[in-house]
C-alpha cells in the first residue's frame, strides 16, 4: 500500500480550482449587488434595466456559491 502522489496532486488541484471559483463568483456577486444599489432604489427613483440585470446577476452568483457549498457538504456528510 503506497501513496499515489498523482492522485493527491489531482485532489489538491481540483480543491484549489473550486476554491478560486467560489471566491471569484462571490466577489462578482458582491460587485453586481453594489452596482444594483443593494436591491433598493435610491430616493424613490425607478429601477433601470441595468439595475435589474445587475441584481439578477448577483442572485445567480450567490446561488452558484450556495450550490457549490451545499454539494461539498453533501459529499462530506454521509447519507
URKAUR-V395027 format. One record per residue. N is the residue number from 1. RES is the residue in three letters. PHI is phi in whole degrees, -180 to 180 (NA if undefined). PSI is psi in degrees with one decimal (999 if undefined). D_CENTER is the distance of its C-alpha to the mean C-alpha in Angstrom with 1 decimal. Layout:
N/RES/PHI/PSI/D_CENTER ; N/RES/PHI/PSI/D_CENTER
//
This chain:
1/UNK/NA/112.3/38.2 ; 2/UNK/-120/171.9/36.5 ; 3/UNK/-88/127.5/33.1 ; 4/UNK/-95/96.4/31.3 ; 5/UNK/-67/-29.8/29.7 ; 6/UNK/-64/-39.7/28.2 ; 7/UNK/-68/-41.1/26.2 ; 8/UNK/-63/-41.7/25.1 ; 9/UNK/-63/-38.1/24.1 ; 10/UNK/-65/-42.6/22.1 ; 11/UNK/-64/-41.1/20.2 ; 12/UNK/-62/-43.2/19.6 ; 13/UNK/-64/-43.7/18.4 ; 14/UNK/-67/-41.6/15.9 ; 15/UNK/-62/-43.4/14.6 ; 16/UNK/-64/-43.0/14.4 ; 17/UNK/-63/-43.1/12.7 ; 18/UNK/-68/-37.9/9.9 ; 19/UNK/-62/-46.0/9.6 ; 20/UNK/-64/-40.8/9.7 ; 21/UNK/-61/-45.0/7.1 ; 22/UNK/-66/-42.0/4.4 ; 23/UNK/-64/-42.8/6.5 ; 24/UNK/-67/-43.6/6.8 ; 25/UNK/-63/-41.4/3.8 ; 26/UNK/-66/-41.0/4.3 ; 27/UNK/-64/-42.3/7.7 ; 28/UNK/-64/-36.8/8.0 ; 29/UNK/-64/-42.9/7.2 ; 30/UNK/-65/-42.5/9.8 ; 31/UNK/-64/-41.7/12.0 ; 32/UNK/-68/-38.7/12.2 ; 33/UNK/-65/-39.7/12.9 ; 34/UNK/-67/-39.0/15.5 ; 35/UNK/-65/-32.3/17.0 ; 36/UNK/-79/-1.9/17.4 ; 37/UNK/84/22.1/19.3 ; 38/UNK/71/16.9/17.2 ; 39/UNK/88/-3.9/18.1 ; 40/UNK/-120/125.6/21.8 ; 41/UNK/-66/147.1/24.4 ; 42/UNK/-80/126.3/26.6 ; 43/UNK/51/41.3/30.2 ; 44/UNK/74/9.5/30.3 ; 45/UNK/-70/151.6/29.5 ; 46/UNK/-74/149.3/28.4 ; 47/UNK/-78/133.5/24.9 ; 48/UNK/-87/171.6/24.8 ; 49/UNK/-64/-37.9/23.1 ; 50/UNK/-67/-32.9/20.8 ; 51/UNK/-67/-40.5/19.7 ; 52/UNK/-67/-41.5/19.0 ; 53/UNK/-66/-40.8/17.0 ; 54/UNK/-65/-40.4/14.9 ; 55/UNK/-66/-39.8/14.3 ; 56/UNK/-66/-39.7/13.5 ; 57/UNK/-64/-39.2/11.0 ; 58/UNK/-64/-42.9/9.3 ; 59/UNK/-64/-40.9/9.6 ; 60/UNK/-64/-43.0/8.2 ; 61/UNK/-63/-44.4/4.9 ; 62/UNK/-68/-36.1/5.0 ; 63/UNK/-66/-37.6/6.7 ; 64/UNK/-65/-41.8/4.7 ; 65/UNK/-63/-43.1/3.0 ; 66/UNK/-64/-40.6/6.6 ; 67/UNK/-65/-41.5/8.1 ; 68/UNK/-65/-43.2/7.4 ; 69/UNK/-64/-41.7/8.7 ; 70/UNK/-65/-38.5/11.4 ; 71/UNK/-65/-40.4/12.5 ; 72/UNK/-63/-41.9/12.9 ; 73/UNK/-65/-38.9/15.0 ; 74/UNK/-63/-34.6/16.9 ; 75/UNK/-71/-33.9/17.8 ; 76/UNK/-79/-44.7/19.1 ; 77/UNK/-89/120.3/21.0 ; 78/UNK/-74/148.8/23.8 ; 79/UNK/106/999/25.0
//
